[in-house]
Amino acid sequence: MCEVMLKATGNEGLSAATQVGVTITLLVLLALVARWFLHRMVDRIVRSAETPMVPTRLIRNGVLGRSAEQSPSDLAATTRRVQRAKTIGSLLKSVITGVLLAVGVTMALSELGLNIAPVLASAGILGLALGFGAQTLVKDFLSGIFMIFEDQYGVGDVIRINDVQGTVEAVTLRVTRLRDGNGTVWYVRNGEILRVGNMSQNWARAVLDVEVSHEADLTRTREVLLDVAREMWRDDEFTGRIIEEPEVPGVEQISVDGVTVRVSVKTAPMEQWPVARALRERIKSRFDAEGIVVPHTRYVDDPVDPVGTEAVPAE
């Protein structure tokens, strides 16, 4: 291609050394232009990756005058996403620069009259060997790149990977490190991750199944549960933690033990567990005050004679 460009510029009369110099100069210029163009494309991809796929802030309706400002957790998530996108962009730029440099040096050596066939053959054999020997490593890296670009999870998120659930402590291009509730640290290769459940992204839901006895008034039970949940929603202690008005869908299940009534509360990320604990305590106190009975084991006395062989008839 460079020879065609030289002929087009009328440089047929130049000496061989001059032609080689001009060709190498054109190669360098083409490499710089290609590098600039590809880096611009990477910057555009990084900017798009910095924008979340779903809204980062879901707040309750403006009935209670809640502001639409981002919470500290939202700001931290945004900062984390931007940092990860920039890290991947820097990696891609380094790869592009390395590939262009390798191609440019090879073409320059060819213009200088050196035999590059052994170099290309060695590179082909090396690439084939790496392809067979590092399939798993390449798979891990590619999975890590797409995972970070898509913002599937990040440090601090509570996720479930395959059969492991825990808090993410570190995310790299090759492995993800998370710690479960027992304190065990798990290292999961990114290429082995088939599906991920993120329990702390954007919003969460605390779902409580409250069981009452068959004799309980279900209408009154639903009213009490909804009243307790709404009082908790209006409590200043849970401002920004409960982001929508709670719901009591109704009876979820009927069993021999009792009737199960469901309570659903939409919360901010990572708040579903403390909100559920506090709501259980309030429900227990209110049930005691309202006289709503939960299922319990009943004991029946069976009087027997001193020997313990015959029952004493009740009078």
C-alpha positions in Angstrom: 0.0 0.0 0.0 2.9 2.3 0.8 4.4 1.7 -2.6 1.2 2.7 -4.3 1.1 5.9 -2.2 4.7 6.6 -3.2 3.9 6.2 -6.9 0.9 8.4 -6.6 3.1 11.2 -5.2 5.6 10.9 -8.0 8.5 9.6 -6.0 9.8 7.1 -8.6 13.1 8.8 -9.0 14.1 8.6 -5.4 16.9 6.4 -4.3 16.2 3.1 -2.6 17.3 4.3 0.8 15.1 7.4 0.5 12.1 5.3 -0.6 12.6 3.0 2.4 12.7 6.0 4.7 9.6 7.6 3.2 7.8 4.2 3.4 8.6 3.8 7.1 7.6 7.4 7.8 4.2 6.7 6.1 3.8 3.5 8.1 4.4 5.5 11.3 1.9 8.1 10.3 -0.7 5.5 9.4 -0.1 3.8 12.7 -0.6 7.1 14.6 -3.8 7.9 12.7 -5.2 4.4 13.3 -4.2 4.6 17.0 -5.9 8.0 17.4 -9.1 6.8 15.6 -9.3 3.6 17.7 -8.7 5.4 20.9 -11.5 7.8 20.1 -13.8 4.8 19.6 -12.7 3.4 23.0 -13.4 6.7 24.7 -16.9 6.7 23.2 -17.5 3.2 24.5 -16.2 4.1 27.9 -18.6 7.1 28.1 -21.5 4.9 27.2 -20.4 2.3 29.8 -20.3 5.0 32.5 -24.1 5.5 32.0 -26.1 2.8 34.0 -28.3 0.4 32.2 -31.1 1.1 34.7 -31.7 4.2 36.9 -29.5 4.4 39.9 -31.9 6.2 42.1 -35.5 5.2 42.8 -37.2 7.3 45.4 -40.7 7.3 46.8 -43.3 9.7 45.5 -43.2 13.3 46.4 -46.1 13.0 48.8 -43.8 13.4 51.8 -41.5 15.9 50.1 -38.5 13.6 49.6 -35.7 15.2 47.6 -34.4 13.7 44.3 -30.8 14.1 45.3 -28.5 11.1 45.0 -27.7 9.3 48.3 -24.2 8.5 49.3 -24.6 4.9 48.2 -25.8 6.1 44.7 -22.8 8.4 44.4 -20.4 5.6 45.5 -22.0 3.2 42.9 -21.6 5.9 40.2 -18.0 6.6 41.1 -17.3 2.8 41.1 -18.9 2.4 37.7 -16.9 5.3 36.2 -13.6 4.0 37.6 -14.2 0.5 36.3 -15.1 1.8 32.8 -12.0 3.9 32.7 -9.9 0.9 33.8 -11.2 -1.2 31.0 -10.8 1.7 28.5 -7.1 2.0 29.6 -6.6 -1.7 29.1 -8.2 -1.6 25.6 -6.0 1.3 24.6 -2.9 -0.5 25.7 -3.9 -3.6 23.7 -4.6 -1.4 20.6 -1.2 0.3 21.0 0.6 -3.0 21.4 -1.0 -4.6 18.3 -0.3 -1.5 16.1 3.2 -1.4 17.4 3.8 -5.1 16.6 2.3 -4.7 13.1 4.2 -1.5 12.4 7.5 -3.0 13.5 7.0 -6.1 11.4 6.1 -4.1 8.3 9.1 -1.8 8.9 11.5 -4.8 9.1 10.0 -6.1 5.8 10.7 -2.7 4.2 14.3 -2.8 5.4 14.8 -6.1 3.5 14.8 -8.5 6.5 13.2 -11.9 6.1 10.1 -11.8 8.4 8.8 -15.2 7.4 10.5 -16.9 10.4 9.1 -14.2 12.7 5.6 -14.7 11.4 5.9 -18.5 11.6 7.1 -18.3 15.1 4.3 -15.9 16.1 1.8 -18.2 14.5 3.1 -21.2 16.4 3.2 -19.3 19.6 -0.3 -18.0 19.1 -1.6 -21.5 18.4 0.1 -22.9 21.5 -1.3 -20.1 23.6 -4.7 -20.6 22.1 -4.7 -24.3 23.1 -3.0 -23.8 26.5 -4.8 -20.7 27.7 -8.3 -21.2 26.6 -9.6 -21.0 30.1 -7.6 -17.8 30.8 -8.9 -16.1 27.7 -12.4 -17.1 28.6 -12.0 -15.7 32.1 -10.6 -12.4 30.7 -13.3 -11.9 28.1 -16.1 -12.7 30.6 -14.5 -10.2 33.0 -14.4 -7.5 30.4 -18.1 -7.9 29.5 -19.1 -8.2 33.1 -17.4 -4.9 34.0 -18.8 -3.1 31.0 -22.3 -4.2 31.7 -22.0 -3.3 35.4 -23.4 -6.7 36.5 -22.0 -6.2 40.0 -19.3 -4.4 41.9 -17.4 -4.3 45.2 -19.8 -4.2 48.1 -22.8 -5.8 46.3 -24.5 -8.9 47.7 -24.8 -11.4 44.9 -25.4 -15.1 44.3 -23.0 -16.8 41.9 -24.0 -20.3 41.0 -24.5 -21.8 44.5 -22.5 -19.2 46.5 -24.0 -16.1 48.1 -22.0 -13.3 49.7 -20.6 -9.8 49.6 -18.2 -8.9 46.7 -14.8 -7.9 48.0 -12.8 -7.7 44.8 -13.5 -7.8 41.1 -10.7 -8.4 38.6 -10.6 -9.4 34.9 -9.9 -13.1 35.9 -11.6 -13.8 39.2 -14.3 -12.5 41.6 -13.8 -12.7 45.3 -16.7 -12.7 47.7 -17.3 -13.5 51.3 -20.3 -15.4 52.5 -22.3 -15.0 55.8 -20.0 -17.4 57.6 -16.9 -15.5 56.8 -15.6 -17.9 54.1 -13.9 -16.3 51.2 -14.8 -17.7 47.8 -12.8 -17.2 44.6 -14.8 -17.7 41.4 -13.3 -17.6 37.9 -15.3 -15.2 35.7 -15.4 -17.8 32.9 -17.3 -20.2 35.2 -20.1 -17.7 36.1 -23.2 -18.8 34.2 -25.7 -16.6 36.0 -25.5 -13.9 38.6 -28.2 -12.7 41.0 -27.6 -9.2 42.4 -29.5 -8.5 45.5 -28.2 -4.9 46.0 -28.6 -3.2 42.6 -30.8 -0.1 42.4 -33.5 -1.3 44.7 -34.6 -4.4 46.8 -37.7 -5.8 48.4 -38.3 -7.1 51.8 -41.0 -9.9 51.7 -42.4 -11.2 55.0 -44.7 -14.1 55.2 -46.6 -13.8 58.5 -48.5 -16.9 59.7 -51.6 -16.5 61.9 -53.9 -19.1 63.3 -57.0 -20.3 61.5 -59.2 -18.6 64.1 -57.7 -15.1 63.4 -59.8 -12.5 61.6 -58.0 -12.2 58.3 -59.5 -8.8 57.5 -58.4 -7.3 60.8 -55.0 -9.1 60.4 -54.4 -7.4 57.0 -55.4 -4.0 58.3 -53.0 -4.4 61.2 -50.1 -5.5 59.0 -50.7 -2.6 56.6 -51.0 -0.1 59.4 -47.7 -1.3 61.0 -45.9 -1.2 57.6 -47.1 2.3 56.8 -46.1 3.6 60.3 -42.7 2.3 59.6 -42.6 3.9 56.2 -43.5 7.3 57.7 -40.9 7.0 60.4 -38.0 9.4 60.0 -35.6 6.6 60.9 -36.4 4.8 57.7 -36.4 7.9 55.4 -34.7 6.9 52.2 -34.5 3.3 53.3 -38.2 2.4 52.4 -38.7 4.0 49.0 -42.4 3.1 48.3 -45.5 2.6 50.3 -45.7 -0.9 51.6 -48.3 -3.4 50.4 -50.1 -6.4 51.9 -51.2 -8.5 48.9 -53.2 -10.9 51.0 -53.3 -14.6 51.9 -50.3 -16.4 50.4 -50.9 -19.9 51.8 -53.2 -22.0 53.9 -51.8 -25.0 55.7 -52.7 -27.3 58.5 -50.6 -25.0 60.9 -52.2 -21.7 60.0 -52.8 -19.0 57.3 -49.9 -17.1 55.8 -50.3 -13.4 54.9 -47.7 -11.6 52.9 -46.2 -8.1 53.5 -44.1 -6.5 50.7 -41.9 -3.5 51.3 -39.7 -1.9 48.6 -36.4 -0.7 50.0 -33.1 0.9 49.0 -30.3 -1.4 48.1 -28.9 -3.5 51.0 -31.7 -2.3 53.3 -34.1 -5.2 52.8 -32.6 -7.2 55.6 -32.5 -4.6 58.4 -36.0 -3.3 57.4 -37.4 -6.9 57.5 -35.9 -7.4 61.0 -37.4 -4.2 62.3 -40.7 -4.9 60.7 -40.9 -8.3 62.4 -40.4 -6.8 65.8 -43.1 -4.2 65.2 -45.5 -6.8 64.0 -44.9 -9.0 67.0 -45.6 -6.1 69.4 -48.7 -5.1 67.6 -50.1 -8.6 67.4 -49.6 -8.9 71.2 -51.5 -5.7 71.7 -54.3 -6.7 69.2 -54.7 -10.2 70.5 -53.9 -11.8 67.1 -52.7 -15.3 67.7 -49.9 -17.0 65.7 -49.9 -20.8 65.4 -48.4 -22.6 68.3 -48.1 -26.1 69.6 -51.0 -27.1 71.9 -50.5 -29.4 74.9 -53.4 -31.5 76.3 -53.0 -33.0 79.8 -53.9 -36.6 80.1 -54.2 -37.5 83.8 -53.1 -41.0 84.7 -53.1 -43.1 87.8 -50.1 -43.3 90.1 -49.0 -46.6 88.4 -49.3 -44.9 85.0 -51.2 -47.8 83.3 -54.7 -46.5 83.2 -56.2 -43.0 82.6 -58.1 -41.4 85.5 -61.6 -40.6 84.2 -62.4 -36.9 84.3 -65.1 -35.9 86.6 
